[in-house]
Amino acid sequence: MAIIEIRVPAIAESVTEVTLSQWLKGDGDMVKLDEPICEFESDKATLELPAEVAGKIKHTVAEGSDLKIGDVIATIDTDAAGAAATSAAPKAETKAAEPTPSVAAPTTATYATGHPSPAAGKILTEANVAAASVQGTGKDGRITQADAQKAAAEAKTVVTTPVAAPITAPAAPKAETKPAAATPSVIVPSLAFSRNERRVKMSRMRQTIAKRLVSAKNTTAMLTTFNEVDMSAVMAFREKYQDRFVKKYGIKLGFMSLFAKACAKVLLDMPDVNASIDSATNEIIYHDYADISLAISTPTGLVVPPIRNVESLNFAQFESQLKGLAVKARDGKLTLEEMSGGTFTITNGGVFGSLMSTPIINEPQSAILGMHAIKDRAVVVDGQIVIRPMMYLALSYDHRVIDGSTSVTFLVKVKELIEDPTTLLLDI
């Protein structure tokens, strides 16, 4: 009997631990060569592990286990693959017996049946929907993210179905009991009132986010400066050219590309804001390029993949790369290479309605720009009070690298470019 041990592979130099988030093949299942057998969740991304050989798999660890690189997670009996292959030959001869109803018999439950994926589990937990009540459409009956979203939406409609209709039906008794209407009403306690608690293990990505944010607060001399920008010119610019832009490039021109290009231009003019500290050597590293990390919200947490050399990209190239990263991030398909690097970060809390915030630096970077919601406000222009669409900008920066005057100047320059986008296009 040939038993092959399956171990946690080396993922990246900085990754030493992973969590086995889910098994894709059940205990005792037959697996093929290179068939995905499980998913690992590292502090940066979710990765699938393919089978090294074909055979019968036996789990040695459970879902949710924290593992180190090199730990054994399963064994594969390769002799079972040979036995399965030989037994498959006579089965092929019995063609007449094949078209029986056994083909449509998904009643054979596997380990995955009824189990939600990590993203689906989070959605079900937040919607207070039991996994047992959801029909999984994924492989072997696993509950996918789409299944969870559908169940959560149905749960909302069930809660909001009209419960008052049956109460208003008996009209006759209501007319007879007019004098009794003045009697004190009885307050019925809400059925939603609860003091239940539940504990959910933090995902490895959420643990890493927490550690990095606390580290940034504790190790950097972080300070935030604010300014506001009149978005009138940018909004008029987008409205004028949006249709032609979409027709030529097949993608919309967003605010993020305009801000990213403006920041990239100013970053190269002000290298201190684009720098980072090497703590091991006490040296400041200056970058002659602008790799801008963009905060993207996903079901498992916030990720900040960078778009490289933004200063050299046109608007269409930037928008295309941003869309690709956003799709990959929400599907959990970002690679470690796509997650690493970056010299400056932009986060847009305005899409969630944030009016003002103090974003935390994304180490080892030295600065992060926070965009916020666009609100019509009364401002003074040329001595007249007018209504303009305004946005607050926040720049959090490491005071060890960036002086106060530098941070203020950076925001002012970005503001000027956004308020006159023609100068951004002409590079003046």
N, C-alpha and C positions, 0 to 999 in steps of 0.2 A: 504494500500500500504506500503510495507516494502522497505525503501530506505537505503542502506548501503553506508557510506562514505568510500572512498578509500584514504588513506593518505600515505605520504612519510614515509617508515619504517626507523627505526634506522639501519644504515648500519655498522658503526664501531665507536669506541669511538672518533677517530680523525676526522670523517666526520660529518660536521654540515650543509653543503649545497650541493645540487645536481642540475643538469640541466636535464630537461625532453628532451632528445635528439630526441625521436620519439615515436609516438603512433603506436602500433602494431595492435590495434583494433580501427575502426572508430567510430565517434560519432553516437550513436544510434544502434550500432551493438549488437548482442547477444553474450555473452561470457559464456564459461563453467568454472566450478570450476578448479582452478590451471592453467588455460590457460594464457600465457603471454599477458599482455595488453599494456605494454609500456617499454621503456628502459630509465634508468637513467644513466647519466654520472657524476661520482664523480671525485675528483682530482686524483684518483688512478686507477679506472677501470670503465667499463660499465656493468651495472647490469640490468637484466630483472625483472619486477614485475609481479607475478602471481595474477590472480583474486582470491579474498577471498571467493566469492560466485558466483553462476551462475545467469544470468539475463541480463537485457538491460543496457548498459553502456552509461553514459552521461559525456562528458568531461567538466571540470570546468577550466582548464588551457590549453594554447596552447603549441605546440612544441617550444623548445628553452627557456622556462620559467625557471628562477632561483628560486629554492624552498628551504625551510628550512625543517628539519626533523619534521614530524607531520603535514605539510600542506596538505590540501585536494586537490586532483588532479582530482577526478571523483566521481560519484555516480553510484550505480548499483541498478536497480529496480528488486528485486527478484521475485515479482509477475509476471513479464513478462516471467520469465523462466517457471513458472507453466502453463501460458497460451500457451506458445509455445509447451510445452510437450503434452497438451491435444489436440491441433490442429494438432499435428503430427500423432495421432492415426488414424483418418479417412483417412489421406493421404496415409498411408501404404496399405489401402485396394484397392486403385485405381492404382494397379500395371500396368494395361493395358495402362494407360495414361502416365506412367513414361518415356518410351523410346522415348521421343520427342526431337527435337534439342535443347531444353532449357538447356540440360546438358552442352553443349559446348557454353554457352553464357557468356563469361567473359566480355561482354559489360557493365555489371552493375558496373560502377566505384565506388570505395570506397574512403575513405579519403586517403588511402595509394597509390592509383593508380597514377603512374607518379612521385611520391615523392622519391628522392634518400635517402639512408641511410647516416649518417654522413660521413663515409669513402668514399662512392660513390660520395657524393656531393663535397668533397675535390678534388677527381680525376677529376671530370667534370669541376670544376672551373679552376684547373691548366691547363687542356687541352683546355679551352675556348669552351666547348661543352654545348649547351643548354639542360637542363633536358627534355624539351618538345620533343626533337628529339630522345630520347632514349626509347626503348621498355623495360619495366621492366619485369623480369621473377620471381621476388620474390613473397612473399605472397600478394595477392590482387593487383598484378601489381606493387609492389614497386621496385624501381631500386636498384639492389644489387651492391656490389663492383665489381663482375665479369662483370655485364652489363656495368658499367662505364669504366672498363679497356678495354673492347671490343670496346666501342664507341670511346674512346680516341685513340686506335690503328687505327681504321677505319678513324678517322679524320686526322691522320698523313698521311695515304696513299692517302687520297683525296687531301691533300695539295701538296703532291709530285708527283701527276699524271702528265704525260708529257703535258704541255701546249704549248710547242714549235712545236709539230707535225703539227697542222693545219697551222701554219705560213709558214712552209717550203714547203707546198703542191703546191702553184702556181709557177711552175718553169719557164713557158714561159714569164710572165711579168718581171721576174727578169733578163732575158737575154736582153730584150729590153731596160731596164733602166740602162745600165752600166754607162753612163756618169753622171747620177744623183747620183751615189753612193758616190760622194765626198761632197754632200750637208750636212749641219750640221744636226746631229741626234737630235731628240726630246727626252728629258729625261722624261719618264713617272713616276709619283710618285708612290711609292709602296702602294698597297692596304692595306698592313699590318700596315701602319703607323697610329698610334692612340694615343690620349691623354685621353682616357677614364679612369675613376677610379671606383673602386668598394670597398665597405666596407663589411667585413665579420666578424661576431662576433667571438672572440677568444673562442675556446672550453675551458671547465673547466680544462681539463688536461693541455692545453697549458698555461692557466693562472697560474696554480699551478707550472708548470715548471719554468715559468718566475719569480714568487715570490721566489722560492727556490734558483734559481741561483743568483738572486740579493742579497738574504739574505746571501748566502755563500760568495759572494764577499765583503759584508759589515761587516760581523760579524767574519770572520776568518782572521788570519794573513797568507794569502795564498801565497805560493812561489812555483816555479817550477824549478826542476833540470833535466838535460838531460844526456843521455849516448847513446851509439850505440852498437848494438849487431850483431855479425857475424852469419847469419842464415844457414851457410853451413852445419853444423853438424845436425841441426834439420831437414833440408830439405832432407838430405841423410838418416836420421833415418826414416822419414815418407815414403820415397820412398822404402826403404828396407822392411818395415814391413806392409805397407798399405794393400796389397792384403790379407795377412794372418789375419790382424786385421778385415777387412771387412767380410771375410769368417767366422770368428768365432763369431763376435758380430753383424754383419749386419748394421754397421754404420762406417763412415769414422773417422780417427784420424785427428783432426784439430790442427791448431796452438794454438787456444784458450785454449784447455785442457792442453797443455804443459806449457803455460805461467801461467795458473791458478794454476797448481800443483806446479810450481816453486815458485810462490808468496805465496801460502799457507805454503810451507816449511819455507820460509824466514820470514813470518809473525809470526810464532810460535817461531822462534829464536830471533825476534826483536819485542817484544810486544808493543813498543811505536807506531809503524806504524799501528798496529791493534787496537789501543785504540780510545776512544772518550771522549768528555767532557760533563759532566752533568752540564749545566749552572745553574740549580736551586740550586745545592749544591756546585758548584765549585769543583767537584771531577772528577778525571780521571778514566774512566772505562776500565779495561784491560780484554781482551777476550782470553780464552784458547782454542779457536776454530777459524776456518777461514770460515766465511760465506761470499762468494765473490759475489757481485752484478755485473751483466753483462749488459752493455748498449745495448739495442735492439731498432733499429729504426722501427717505425710503421707509418701507414698513419696519425694517430692522434698526434704523438709526440714520444719523447724518453722515454722509460721505463727502469728501472733497477732492475729487479727481482733477488733475490739472490739464489745461489745454496749453500745449507748449508753443513757444515762439509766437505769442499773440501779436507782437509788434510787426511780424512779417505776414500775417494772415489778412485777407480781406474780410468783409462782413459776412459774405456767403460761406466762406470756408469756416469761419468761427461758428456761425449758427449751425452748420451741418455737423461739426464735431460736438457741439454742445448737445444737440438732439440725440446723437448716437450715444454719448456718455449717459444722458438722462435715462434713456431706454434700458441700457445695460445695468445701470445702478438699480433701477426699480425691479428689474428681473433677477438681480443678484448675479449678474454675469461679468462684472468688472474683474479684470485680471490684476495681479499684484503690480505689474508694470504700469498699468493705467491708474493705479491708486497712489503711486509713489511720486515724489518730487513736488515741485511748485515753489515759487519765490514770493508769491503774494496771493492773498485770498479775497474773494468777493462773496458776500452772502446777502441774499435779498429777502429779508423778513417781511417786506411789503406785500408779497404775494399772499401772506396769511393775515394781513391787516395791521401789522406792526407799524406804529407811528414813530417810535424812537426806541433805540436799544443801545447797549454797549457790547458789541461782539467780542469774543475771546480769541486771542491770537492763536493761529494754527502753527505750533512749533514745528521746526526751528525757524520759521519765518518771523519777521519782525513787525509786520503790520497786516491789518485786515480792514477792508472797507465794508461798511454796512449800509445797504440801500433800504429804503422804507416806503410806506404807502404814499401815493400821490393824493394830496388833498387840496381842494380849492380854498385859498386863504386870501384875506385882504392884505395887500402889500402896497408900499409906496413906490411908484415909478415916475420919475421926472416930476416930483412934487404932487402927483395925483394918486389918490387911493383907488386901486384897481383890484379885480379878482383874478388870481393866477393859480395854475396848478403847481403846487410846491411840494418838494420832497426834502426831508431831512437826511443828511449824510453824516455818518459816524466813522471816524478812523481811530481804531484802537491800535496802539503801537508800543513797542518796547523802548522805554526811555534810555536804556543802556546804549542803544544804537542810534536812535532818532531823537533829535532835540525838538522842543516844543515849537520853535519857529519853523523847523523843517516840516513838521506834520501839518501845521496851519497852512503853509505855502502849498503843500501837496494838494490839500483839499480845495484851496482857492483855484489852483490851476485846473483841476478836474472840473470844478464848477464852471469855469470860463469856457472850457471846451464843450461841455454839455449845453450851455446856454447859447453857444454859437457853433453848431456842428459843422458849419462850412469850414472853419479853421482846422477842424479835425481831418476833414477830407483833403484839404490842401496842404496839410502838414506844416502849418505856419503858427 
